[in-house]
Amino acid sequence: MYGLSSDQDLTFIVDRELVQVCVGRHDVILNLDGASIAIQTDVTFCESPSKEVHYEEITQMIPRLLDLLSAKILRASAVPPGTLQLEWSSGVTLKVHDSSKEYESYQIRGGDRLIVV
């Protein structure tokens, strides 16, 4: 919807541990220690360049998100045109896409910072 600039500073979510996954009908919230990421869009899990799984439905991605509990974000980056890419200590890369032209796709919150995409 709003895009995520490739030069966006996302260091405030790096080295944060996933402590809780909250599930709603149309969204999922990843609560980190000191930050959160609310997702209302499709995601891709990458275990290697040749092994990517794309999920469009919240309910389908939940088991994979639960596998990330206690993992830490090692790197966070913006990949044009608006994808949030998170590399986790578990070895998984999670891509959160900006796939809606009409609605918000995800929000990143940490302290007094709020990024809406």
N, C-alpha and C positions, 0 to 999 in steps of 0.2 A: 504494500500500500504506500508506505512512505519511503521505502528503501533503507538500506544501511550502508553508509559511506565506507569505502574500503580503508579510509584513514581513521575510522572511529576508534577511540581509545577504549578497549575492553579489558584493560589490565585489572580493573576492580573485581572481576569475577575469576581471575586466574588464581590457582592454588586454593580454591574453595571446594569443600567436600559436599557431596550430595547427601543430605540427611533425611529428606522426605520427598515422596512423590504423591501429590494430591490430584485426584481424578474427578473431573466433572463431566457432564454430558457432552459439552462442546469444547472442553479445554483440559489441559493438564498443567500443573504447576510443579516445577522442580525447585524445591527449597534447598538452598545451599546454606552453609554456615556464613551468614551475613549478607546474603543476596538471594534473588529468586529470578526464575525465567518462566513466564507464563506462555504456553504454546496453544495456539488455536489453528494450526495449519499442518501440512504434511511434513514428514521428516524422513531422512535417509540415514541408516546405520551403516557404517563402513568398517569392516574388520580388516580389509586389505583392499587394494585397488581393484581386485577382481571379484571381491565379495561384498556387494552392496545390496541392501534390502530397503526398499522404499515403502513407507506406510502412509496411506491417506486418511485412515480412520483412527481416531484417538484410541478406541478400545483395542485395536490391533497392535499398537505400539507399546502398550502398558507393560507387558512382560519384559520387553527389551529395556525399557526405562528402569524397571525395578532391578535389573541386573547391574545398573550403574550405582546403586546405593553404596555409600562409603567410598566411592571413587572420587578423585579430585580432577578438576579441570587443569590440564597442563598448559594448553594454549587455546586462546579464543581469537577468532579473526572474522572479518567480514569478507565474503566472496561475492563480487558483483553478480547479479544485480540487487542482492539484498539478503543473501543466505548467511545465517550465523553458523559458523563452523567451530565446534568444540571438540578438542582432542582430550580424551580422558585417560587417567592413569591405568585403567583397565585395558588399554590398547584399542578401544573403540573410538571412532570419530563420528560425532553426531552432527548432521547438517539439518538445520531448521530453516525451511524455505519461506520466502516472502511470496506466497502464491496467490494471494487474494487481491484483486484490484479494488474491491468494495469495502473490505473489512480489515481490521488489524490482524496480522499474522502471529506476532509474538511481542512480548514486552520483557525488557531486562531491567531489574530494579536492584539497586545496591546503595545503601545509605540515602543520600539526598539525590542520587542520580536515577533517572528514568529514561529509558530509550524505548520508543514505541515504533514498531515497524508494521 
